[in-house]
Amino acid sequence: MSRLKVSIVGGSGYTGGELLRLLLFHPGVEVAQATSESKAGEYVYQHHPNLRKRTQLQLVSQQALQPCDVLFLCLPHGESQKKIEHYFTLAPRIVDLSADFRLRDAALYQRWYGHAHTAPQHLDKFVYGLPELQREAMKTARYISGVGCNATVSNLALLPLVRAGLLDTAQPIIVDIKTGSSEGGAAVNAGSHHPEKSHSVRAYAPTGHRHTAEVIQELGLTNVHLSMTAVDLVRGATAAAHAFVKAGTTEKDLWKAYRAAYNAEPFVRIVKDRTGLHRVPDPKILAGSNYADVGFDLDAESGRVVSLAAIDNLMKGASGSAVQAMNVMCGFEETAGLEFPGLHPI
């Protein structure tokens, strides 16, 4: 069987680099092109030095893009929607890692992103890009959105409780998320300046984070609130979702819910040990992997549950999920190109 030709629009950034790392070793695809308007003509390894001696691919301008089988879009938010009809002509299958096509409702997009969508007629063509939520729809999809990393860690933390109907939805659900600096992308800003970032624990979006919209859409929750804090990590996002369960819910009920949700999932692991250093999810050990670790703790007296989830934000929160979604869409083994388990120690 011939390999599919895949190309990446926006290949010089962090998510583009992770896609290249994964796709160059994927058994079912061949990387045809990767673009960068500012770096055209330069070698991929000049911007992703981990790929030195693994590829001689040079970055090209979008004007040089040729038709391919799968096109990945790794552009800044707001850019894909401006040229989406052109991208439709280049490939029969598209995975857009930006926020442009994650939300199916144009009004929800405007509320959370602060401006009208420029291609609302195409929103319903895209399947939301988290396989744990939309696997069946992906099997017949042509277009798949990316996922917000903070939405991913929130959705995976809360999904077992939602599916099992255990949440007291009259009570607010507060998701406290700690994130690494790579979430901000490769562009330099004051918040990523090393003297400001190092040794910092900075609440940068205590309320109103736009990834909340994806949790509302995908889990059907309206009383959910994300709170964001930047910590001194490069990779990683970890969520502690504070919620209340219905009266009479026991730890046994929670175990049943989490196992039902995740025992068959290839990239979600339940981490809840009684002893040991690594008895709860920790993003540090997930660096470079597509795994998500989840766990929980229950205060039986009050009914408060803390559901925990950890991911590598560039992998399960972006490029890893994108490749996993491509695998489902194109009929590959879902784990193809994604078997790396992460590093320990790091």
N, C-alpha and C positions, 0 to 999 in steps of 0.2 A: 504494500500500500504506500503510495507516495505521500510525502509529508505536506502538511498545509503550509502555505506561505503566510507569515504574519508580519505586520509592520507596526511601528509605534510612532505616534505623533507626540512629540515632546519627550525625546529620549535622553536629555542631559540632566534632568532633575532626579530627585530621590526615587519617586515611584517608577519613572522610566528606567532607572538603573536597576531596580529590583526586578522589573519585568524582564529586562535583558538577562540578568543573572539566572532567572528561572527558565526562560524560553530557550536560551542557548543550550541548555542541557535537557530540554524536553524531547522525548523520543518521537513525538508525532508532528513536530512543527520545524520549520526553517525560518529564521529571522531574515527577512528580505531587506528592510530599510528601517532606519530610525531617524527622526527629524529633530532639528534645532535651528531656529532662525538666527540666533546669535552665534552659534558654534558650528555652522555648516562648514564642511571640509575637514574638520578636526576628527581625530580618531575617538571612538567610544571610550577606549581605555584611558584617554587623557582626562576624562571626567568621572570615570568609574574604574579606578586603578586596580580594583580587585579582579577585573576582567582582562588585565594585561596578559598576553599570550594565550588568551582563550578566544579572542575575536580580533579581526583586522577591519571590522566594519567601520565606515566613516559616516558621520552624521551628515544629513542632507537637508536642504530647504524643503518646505512643504510643496513647493512648485515642482519638485522632482519626484514626488510620490507616484508610484505605479500601482495599478490595481493589485489586490491581494485577497487572500481567503478570509483573514480575520484582521481587523484594524483596531488597535488599542489607542485610545485618546487619553493622554496624560497632560492636559492643558490646565492653566489656571481656571478657577471657577468663572463662569460667564462666557468663556471663549468657545466651547464646543457648540453651544446652541446657535452661535452666529453663523457657523459654516456647516451645520449638520447635514443639510441637503447635499452639499458637495461631498461630504464623507460617505453618504449613502451610495454615491456613484462609484466609490473606490473599492468597496468591499461588501459582500452579502451579509457579513456578520461583523458587529461592532461591539466593543466593550469600552464604555466611557467612564474613566475613573474619577472624573470631576463630579461636582454636586448637581450638574445641569439637568440630569434626567433621573435623579433618584426619587423625586416626588411626582406623583401622578396628578396632583391637583395644582393647577396654576395659581389659585388663590392661596394655597398653603405655601407655595414657593415664594410668592410676593410677600406674604406675612413674615417669613423667616429670613429671607435674603434681601428684603428691602427694595426690590425693584421688580418690574414686570418681566416675565419670561418672554424672550423674543421668538420662540418657536413652540408655543403651547400645543399646537396641533400634533406634535410628535411625542408628547409626554407619555401617552398611553401605549406607545410602541415598545417602550423599554421595560424589561423585567428587573425588579430590584435585585442587586447583585450578591446577596448573602445566601449561599446554597442551603444552609440550615433552615431557612425560611421559605425559599422559593425554588427548591430543586425541581419539582415537577413542571413548573412553568418554564424553567430554563431549558428543558429537554426539547421543546419545540420553538424556542425563542430565536430571533435573529439579532436582537439588540438587547444588551444588558447594561445596566448602570453600574457604577462603582458603589462603594459603601463608605459612609463616614466612619472613621476609626472609633470615635467616641460613641457613635450610634451602635457600632458593632459590639463593643464591649458591654454596652448597656443592654442591647437586645439579647445577647447570649446570657447575661446574668439573669434577666427577668423571664426569658422564654419558658422555662419549666414551670414556673409559678403561674404564668398566664394560661398555658395549655392545660394544666391540671385544674384550673379554676380555683386556686387556693387563695388568691389575693383578696383582701378587703379593699375594693377599689374606691370606697368612700373616703379612705384615708390617703393622704398624699404620699407619693413615692418619690424619694429623694435619691438621686444617683450621684455619688461623690466620686469624681474621676481625677486620677493623677496621670499626667502625660509627660512624655519626653520631648526634647527640643526638635527632633526630626519631624514632628507633626507640623511645624511651621514651614516646612519646605526648605529648599536649598538657598533661596534668596536671603540675603542678610537683612536683619532689622535690629532695632535697638534692644528688643527683648531677647534676641539670640546672641548678642554681643557677649563674649566670654566673661568679662568682668562683672556684667550684670546678671548673667545666667548662672554662673558657678555658685554652688552652695546656696542656691535660692529655692524657696518654696513660695511660689507667687500665685495667688488667686487671680486669674485673668478673666474669668467669666463666671462669677458666682451665680448669675442668673442669665436666662435668655440665650443660651448657646444654640446655634442653628441646627445642630445635629439632633436636638430634641424632636424636630419635625419627623425624622425617620423613625423614631421610637413610637411616636403617636400613630404614624401611618401603618407600620408593620405589626405592632402589637395591639393596636386598637385602644391604647391607654390615653386618657385625656388629663389625668391628674398626676402627670409625671414631670419631674423637674431635674435638669442636669446642672451640676455645679463643677466648674473646671479649675484645676490647679496645676501649674507647671512645676515640675520637680527636676532635680539635677540628674536626668537621664538623657541619653541620646535616643534610644529606642525604647518603646514600651508604653502601654496604657493599662491601667488597672482601675476597676470600678468596684465600689462598695454600694450596692443598691439597698437602701433602707426602706422597708415596707412593713405592712402588717398583714398577717394571714387571718383567715376566718377562724372563729372560735372553734376550739376542739382539734385544730390541726396539730399533728405530732411530728416529731423528727422522722418517724417511719414514713409518714405521708410525703414528707419532703424527699426522702431518699427515693421513694417510688416515682415521684414526679421527675426528678433529675435523671434517673436511670431510663425512664420512658422516653425522655427528650433526647438523651445523648449516647446511650449505649451503642447504638448503631451508627453514630456519626464518626467518620474517619479522622476528623481533626479537632474534636472536642473531648477533653479528658476531665473527669470528675476528680478533684483533688480535695480530699477531706480526710486527713489522717489524724489519729489521736495524739501521736507523738512525732518528734523529729523537726528539723529546721524547715523542711519544705512541706509542711502539712496543709498549707493554704496556697492559693494561686499567687505566683510571683512572676512578673514580666521579665525579670532578669534572665531566667533560664529558657525563655522562649525566643531570644534574639536570633533572627534569621529563619525562624520556623513559621509554618502556617498553623500551628496548633493554638487552640484557645483552652486555657485551664479555667475551670469553674468550681466553685464550692459554696458552702452556705453555713450559717450558724443560726440557731433559733433560741430566742428567749421565751421559753414556754409560758412563763408567768404573764408576760405582757402581750405575747403574740407577735412580737417584733422579729422579723427575719432580716438578716443581712446576707444578701446574695453577692458572691464575689466572682469576678472574672478578670482574667489577664490575657493580653495579647502583645505581639510585636505590632505596633501601629502601622509599619510599612508593609507588613506581610498580611496577616489575617485582617488587618484594618485597611488594606489597600491592594497591593499587587498580588499577594498570595490568594486572596479571595477572588481576584479578577482571573487568575489562571485557573483556579478551581472551577469558577463559573464557565470559563471557556471549555474546560474538560467536559463538563456536563452538557453544554450546548452542542459540542462537536462530536460527542459519543466516545471520547477517550475514557480510560480509567480515571476516576475522579481524583486519585492521588498522584497521577502522572506528573513528574517534575517537581513534586512537593514533599518528597519523603524526608528531607533533612530535618532532624529532630531538635535542632537548637544546640547551644553550647553551654557547657558547665565545667569549670567556672568561667566567668567572663570578666 
